[in-house]
Amino acid sequence: MAAAPHVVILTSSGLGHVLPASELAKRLAVHHGFTVTIVTYASLSSPDHSSPLASLPPGVSVTALPEVSIDDLPADAHLVTRILTVISRAMPQLRDLLRSLLDSPAGITAFVTDMLCPAALTVSKEMGLPGYVFYTSSLMSLLSFLYIPELARTTTCECRDLPEPVVLPGCVPVHGADLLEPLQNRSDPVYQLMIDLGRNYVLAEGFILNTMDALEHETLLAFKELSDKGVYPPAYAVGPFTRQRCPDSDEAKHSCLRWLDNQPDGSVLYVSFGSGGTLSTAQTDELAAGLEASRQRFLWVVHHPNEKDSSAAYLGTAATDADPLSYLPEGFVERMSGIGLLVPLWAPQVEILNHVAVGGFMSHCGWNSTLESVAAGVPMVARPLYAEQRLNAAMLSSERVGVALWERPSLGKDGAVVPWEEVAVLVKELMEGKKGAAARKKAGHLQDEAEIASAPGGPQDRALAIVADMVSLHRRSHTE
């Protein structure tokens, strides 16, 4: 009997990368009989990032590439520079690992790399392995990556100074300031790294995307047209991959869920900026004042502020023993007792978003959080912070999708602080206003579409079956 196809999935750090990689691996193993090896980076791992890898089905194993030093990088090196430097320096260890797996009885049928690791496709190509990119964000943001080399070649100004909106195939037009955050400073070394990233994507045999048709219908159509013409490799929308809700049990129930049980239906705004997002002290103060002035119930997951880096918590660099609540304005915690619940550092997001008391979500628009919000049918106030989050916000707040409220003008300036008055207006509008009602209706529609996409035999299953068939074909052609 022939051995099962063996797929190696390389993932970078962050829950937004590790969680979808684990879900892809589970589905390939459980539904398609594959064996899967998930490869992580020891230098980029943390307990939070690794938690989705703790319960994997038989046939899925995990291995980590050894630590590499990046101590020579400047202290203020961009988050993406640090991540891509680790990926680059661990390439020899990746090559050794792939060689050893190729020589094992199972061999390797195909190699799948995370969206931040397309340079690894050069290694898989050396070995004659078919390579795919598992893109764990929107197709719109993938198109922006593919556009980077052209942008760098044809412009000299900073993105925010581009005179016309950028129009990507099948996407809503975006301001230059809304393009990927690492592109916003040409003098930063990360800019060239982004150009290289954009070039490496086209080495893939195809893109496996954690998105769904109802969110990006026109974009998927436009991309298919381009891939049919041979401009880009084909794309397969296998999303939405989201965390599963934990079964309720009174003993295990988080205190914030018990608090939500006592709130009226649809009355609570959930406020969270992901595991990596951090606000400045000034923005923390304005957000607190805005929530107070809105007179809406809220549940806020509070992180330590950081004055320089909106992604400071991403690799655990914001760690401190201080209580995050101690950074809130004086008297705020006491005044909000009974109206708002303040939770330090972490809360069970999927369970919160699916709670009947939650009627809105103030989010950084990270793609994982976006899909979890869509799957729960919860509309958003967008407060993007870093990476591709402004692109996501632009899409989600457009007429085409319309599940988020976003005031772009004050967010268009680097490091701009959104004033409390604007926070209060947006929150009140989402929870009580006409725009909020329209966003809630759109969110309900997308929730239905997400359920259809994820149902057995639905679009997600069918797209993944196409990918599995392609991988199996590689295996057969390799053995013939």
C-alpha positions in Angstrom: 0.0 0.0 0.0 1.4 3.4 -1.0 2.3 5.8 1.8 0.1 8.8 2.4 1.1 12.1 0.8 3.4 14.0 3.1 3.1 17.8 3.2 5.5 20.1 5.1 4.0 23.4 6.2 6.4 26.2 7.3 4.8 28.8 9.5 6.1 32.1 10.9 5.2 33.5 14.3 2.0 35.0 15.6 -1.4 33.5 16.2 -2.6 34.9 12.9 -0.1 32.5 11.2 0.2 29.5 13.5 -3.5 29.1 14.0 -4.5 28.9 10.3 -1.5 26.6 9.6 -2.7 24.2 12.3 -6.2 24.3 10.9 -4.9 23.6 7.4 -2.8 20.7 8.7 -5.8 19.2 10.6 -8.0 19.3 7.5 -5.4 17.7 5.2 -4.8 15.0 7.8 -8.4 14.3 8.9 -10.3 14.8 5.6 -7.7 13.8 3.0 -5.5 11.2 4.8 -2.3 13.2 4.5 0.6 13.2 6.9 1.7 16.7 7.8 4.8 18.2 9.4 4.4 21.7 10.7 7.8 23.6 10.9 8.1 26.6 13.2 10.9 28.9 14.2 12.3 28.5 17.8 13.5 32.2 17.6 10.0 33.4 16.9 7.9 31.2 19.2 6.1 32.0 22.4 3.6 30.0 24.5 0.7 32.1 23.0 1.8 31.5 19.5 2.3 27.7 20.1 -1.0 27.0 21.8 -2.9 26.0 18.6 -0.2 23.3 18.1 -0.9 21.6 21.5 -3.9 19.5 20.2 -3.2 18.1 16.8 -4.7 14.9 15.3 -2.7 11.8 14.5 -0.7 12.2 11.3 0.3 15.8 12.2 3.7 16.5 13.9 5.6 19.6 14.8 9.2 20.5 14.6 11.1 23.7 15.2 14.1 25.2 13.4 16.9 26.0 16.0 17.4 29.4 17.5 19.3 32.0 15.4 20.7 35.2 16.8 19.5 38.6 15.6 21.3 40.5 18.4 23.2 42.5 15.8 20.1 44.2 14.6 19.4 47.7 15.9 17.2 47.9 18.9 14.6 49.8 16.9 14.6 47.4 13.9 11.1 47.0 12.4 9.1 43.9 13.5 9.1 42.6 9.9 12.9 43.1 9.6 13.4 41.0 12.7 11.0 38.2 11.5 12.5 38.1 8.0 16.0 38.1 9.3 15.3 35.1 11.4 13.7 33.4 8.4 16.7 34.2 6.2 19.3 33.1 8.8 17.5 29.8 9.5 17.5 28.9 5.8 20.5 26.5 6.1 18.7 24.6 8.9 15.5 24.5 6.8 17.5 23.0 3.9 18.9 20.3 6.2 15.5 19.5 7.6 13.9 19.1 4.2 16.8 16.9 3.0 16.4 14.6 6.0 12.6 14.4 5.5 13.1 13.7 1.8 15.4 10.8 2.7 12.8 9.4 5.1 10.4 6.6 4.1 7.5 9.1 3.8 9.5 11.5 1.7 7.9 14.9 0.9 5.1 15.3 -1.6 4.7 19.1 -1.4 6.1 22.1 0.5 3.8 24.9 1.8 5.3 28.1 3.1 3.7 30.9 5.2 3.1 34.3 3.7 6.2 35.7 5.4 8.5 32.9 4.2 8.3 32.8 0.4 12.1 33.0 0.2 11.9 29.4 1.4 10.5 28.5 -2.0 14.0 28.8 -3.5 15.0 25.9 -1.2 12.1 23.7 -2.2 12.8 24.4 -5.8 16.4 23.3 -5.4 15.1 20.0 -4.2 12.5 19.6 -7.0 9.6 20.0 -4.5 6.4 21.7 -5.6 5.9 24.8 -3.4 2.8 26.7 -2.4 2.2 29.8 -0.3 -0.4 29.6 2.4 -1.5 33.2 2.6 -3.2 33.8 6.0 -4.7 37.2 5.2 -6.9 38.7 2.6 -6.4 38.3 -1.2 -6.4 42.1 -1.3 -3.3 42.2 0.8 -1.6 39.5 -1.3 -2.2 41.7 -4.4 -0.6 44.6 -2.6 2.5 42.4 -1.9 2.6 41.4 -5.6 2.4 45.1 -6.5 5.3 46.2 -4.4 8.1 45.7 -6.9 6.2 47.7 -9.5 5.4 50.4 -6.9 9.1 50.7 -6.0 10.1 50.9 -9.7 7.6 53.5 -10.8 7.5 55.9 -7.8 9.9 57.9 -5.7 7.7 59.5 -3.1 6.5 58.0 0.1 3.3 55.9 -0.2 1.3 58.5 1.8 2.2 61.1 -0.7 1.0 59.2 -3.8 -1.2 61.7 -5.7 -3.8 59.2 -6.8 -5.5 56.2 -5.0 -4.0 52.8 -5.7 -6.3 50.5 -7.6 -5.4 46.8 -7.3 -7.3 44.3 -9.5 -10.8 43.7 -8.3 -10.2 45.7 -5.1 -11.6 48.9 -3.7 -9.3 51.9 -4.3 -7.0 52.7 -1.4 -5.0 55.7 -0.3 -1.2 55.3 -0.4 -1.2 55.6 3.4 -3.4 52.5 3.6 -0.9 50.3 1.9 1.2 47.8 4.0 2.7 49.6 7.0 6.3 48.4 6.3 6.1 50.3 3.0 5.5 53.6 4.6 9.2 54.6 5.0 11.5 54.1 2.0 14.6 54.8 4.1 13.9 51.9 6.5 15.7 48.6 5.5 12.4 46.8 5.7 11.3 48.5 2.5 13.8 46.5 0.4 12.9 43.3 2.3 9.3 43.9 1.2 10.3 44.2 -2.4 12.1 40.9 -2.2 9.1 39.3 -0.6 6.9 40.5 -3.4 9.2 39.0 -6.0 9.5 35.7 -4.2 5.7 35.1 -4.2 5.7 34.3 -7.9 7.9 31.3 -7.3 4.8 29.5 -5.9 2.8 26.8 -7.8 -0.3 28.4 -6.2 -1.7 30.4 -3.3 -3.8 28.7 -0.6 -5.9 31.6 0.9 -7.6 31.9 4.2 -10.5 33.9 2.8 -13.9 33.3 1.3 -15.8 34.3 -1.8 -18.5 36.4 0.0 -15.8 38.7 1.4 -13.7 39.1 -1.8 -15.8 37.9 -4.7 -14.7 40.6 -7.2 -11.1 40.3 -6.1 -11.1 36.5 -6.6 -12.7 36.9 -10.0 -10.0 39.4 -11.1 -7.2 37.3 -9.7 -8.5 34.2 -11.6 -8.5 36.2 -14.8 -4.8 37.2 -14.2 -3.8 33.6 -13.2 -5.6 32.2 -16.3 -3.4 34.5 -18.4 -0.2 33.3 -16.6 0.4 36.6 -14.8 0.2 35.0 -11.3 0.0 31.5 -9.9 -3.6 30.3 -9.2 -5.3 31.0 -5.9 -7.6 28.7 -3.9 -9.9 30.2 -1.2 -10.0 27.6 1.6 -11.3 29.9 4.4 -12.5 30.9 6.8 -10.3 29.1 9.2 -11.1 30.2 12.7 -10.6 29.0 16.2 -13.3 26.6 17.5 -15.4 27.6 20.5 -14.5 25.7 23.7 -17.5 23.8 25.2 -19.0 25.7 28.1 -18.4 24.4 31.6 -19.1 26.5 34.7 -15.7 25.5 36.2 -13.7 26.5 33.1 -15.8 29.6 32.2 -13.7 32.7 32.1 -14.9 35.4 34.5 -15.6 37.8 31.6 -18.1 35.3 30.1 -19.9 35.2 33.4 -20.0 39.0 33.3 -21.5 39.0 29.8 -24.2 36.5 31.0 -25.6 39.4 33.0 -25.7 42.0 30.2 -28.6 42.7 27.9 -28.4 41.1 24.4 -26.3 43.0 21.9 -25.4 45.8 24.3 -21.6 45.2 24.8 -18.8 46.5 22.7 -15.8 44.2 22.7 -12.5 46.1 22.5 -9.3 44.2 21.6 -6.3 44.9 19.4 -5.0 41.3 19.1 -2.2 39.6 20.8 0.4 41.9 19.3 -1.3 45.3 19.1 -0.3 48.1 21.4 -1.5 51.7 21.9 0.5 54.7 23.0 -0.2 56.1 26.5 -2.0 59.1 24.8 -4.2 56.8 22.7 -5.0 54.7 25.7 -6.2 57.8 27.5 -8.3 59.0 24.6 -9.8 55.5 24.1 -10.7 55.3 27.7 -12.3 58.8 27.7 -14.2 58.0 24.4 -15.6 54.7 25.8 -16.7 56.6 29.0 -18.3 59.4 27.0 -20.1 56.9 24.7 -22.1 55.6 27.7 -22.0 52.1 26.1 -21.3 48.9 27.9 -17.9 47.5 26.9 -15.4 44.7 27.6 -11.8 45.9 26.9 -8.7 43.6 26.8 -6.0 46.0 28.0 -2.3 45.7 27.0 0.6 47.7 28.3 1.1 50.9 26.2 4.1 51.5 24.1 5.2 54.9 22.8 7.2 53.7 19.7 5.8 50.5 18.4 2.2 49.6 17.7 3.2 45.9 17.3 5.3 45.8 20.5 3.5 42.8 22.0 3.8 40.7 18.9 7.1 39.0 19.9 6.7 39.5 23.6 8.9 42.6 23.6 6.4 44.5 25.7 6.5 42.1 28.6 6.5 43.7 32.0 5.3 42.7 35.4 3.2 45.8 35.8 -0.6 45.6 35.8 -1.8 46.9 32.4 -4.8 48.4 34.2 -2.4 50.7 36.2 -1.7 52.6 33.0 -5.4 53.7 32.5 -6.5 57.2 33.5 -6.9 57.9 37.2 -10.3 56.8 38.5 -11.3 55.2 35.2 -11.5 51.7 36.6 -13.7 52.8 39.5 -16.0 54.9 37.4 -16.6 52.2 34.9 -17.5 49.6 37.5 -20.8 48.0 36.3 -20.6 49.6 32.9 -17.4 48.2 31.5 -15.2 45.2 32.3 -11.4 45.6 32.0 -9.5 42.4 31.3 -5.6 42.4 31.4 -3.8 40.9 28.4 -6.0 38.1 27.3 -9.6 37.0 27.0 -11.3 34.1 25.1 -12.1 36.1 21.9 -14.1 33.5 20.0 -16.4 32.8 22.9 -16.8 36.6 23.6 -17.7 37.4 19.9 -20.3 34.6 19.9 -21.9 35.7 23.1 -25.4 37.0 22.7 -24.6 40.1 24.8 -21.9 41.3 22.3 -23.1 43.8 19.7 -19.9 45.2 18.3 -16.1 44.8 18.1 -13.5 47.6 18.1 -10.7 45.8 16.4 -7.2 46.3 14.9 -8.5 44.4 11.8 -6.0 41.7 11.9 -7.2 39.0 9.6 -7.8 36.3 12.2 -9.9 38.7 14.3 -11.7 39.8 11.1 -12.7 36.2 10.2 -13.7 35.5 13.8 -15.9 38.6 13.9 -17.4 37.7 10.5 -18.1 34.1 11.6 -19.9 35.5 14.7 -21.9 38.1 12.7 -20.5 41.0 14.8 -19.9 44.5 13.1 -16.8 46.4 13.8 -15.2 49.8 14.6 -11.8 49.7 12.8 -8.7 50.8 14.5 -5.8 49.4 12.4 -2.4 49.5 13.9 0.3 47.8 11.8 1.1 45.3 9.0 -1.8 45.0 6.4 -4.5 46.1 8.9 -5.3 49.4 7.2 -5.9 47.5 3.9 -8.2 45.2 5.8 -10.0 48.2 7.3 -10.4 49.9 3.9 -12.0 46.7 2.5 -14.2 46.1 5.6 -15.5 49.7 5.7 -16.1 50.0 1.9 -19.7 49.9 0.5 -18.8 46.5 -1.0 -18.4 44.8 2.4 -19.6 47.4 4.9 -19.2 45.5 8.2 -16.9 48.2 9.8 -17.0 51.9 10.6 -13.7 53.7 10.1 -13.0 57.4 10.2 -10.0 57.6 7.8 -8.9 61.3 8.0 -7.5 61.3 11.6 -6.0 57.9 11.0 -4.2 59.0 7.9 -1.3 60.7 9.7 1.6 58.7 11.0 1.2 58.1 14.7 -2.0 60.1 14.9 -4.0 59.8 18.1 -7.7 59.4 17.5 -9.4 61.9 19.9 -11.9 60.8 22.5 -14.7 62.7 20.8 -14.2 60.6 17.6 -14.0 57.4 19.6 -17.3 58.2 21.4 -19.1 59.1 18.1 -17.9 55.9 16.3 -18.8 53.7 19.3 -22.2 55.2 19.7 -22.9 55.0 16.0 -21.9 51.3 15.8 -24.0 50.4 18.8 -27.1 52.6 18.3 -26.9 54.5 15.0 -28.2 53.8 11.4 -24.7 53.1 10.1 -24.2 50.6 12.9 -27.6 48.9 12.0 -26.5 48.6 8.4 -23.2 47.2 9.4 -25.0 44.7 11.7 -27.2 43.6 8.8 -24.1 43.1 6.5 -22.4 41.2 9.3 -25.4 38.9 9.7 -25.3 38.2 6.0 -21.6 37.4 6.0 -22.1 35.1 9.0 -24.6 33.1 7.0 -22.1 33.0 4.1 -19.3 31.9 6.4 -21.5 29.0 7.7 -22.2 28.0 4.1 -18.5 28.2 3.2 -17.5 26.0 6.2 -20.3 23.4 6.0 -19.4 19.9 5.0 -19.1 19.8 1.2 -19.2 23.6 1.0 -16.8 25.9 -0.9 -14.1 25.5 1.7 -14.1 21.7 1.4 -14.2 21.9 -2.4 -11.3 24.3 -2.6 -9.2 22.3 -0.2 -10.1 19.1 -2.2 -8.7 20.7 -5.3 -5.5 21.6 -3.4 -5.3 18.0 -2.0 -5.8 16.5 -5.5 -3.0 18.7 -6.9 -0.6 17.6 -4.1 -1.6 13.9 -4.8 -0.9 14.5 -8.5 2.6 15.8 -7.6 3.2 12.6 -5.6 2.1 10.3 -8.5 4.2 12.1 -11.0 7.2 12.0 -8.6 6.9 8.3 -8.2 6.2 7.4 -11.8 
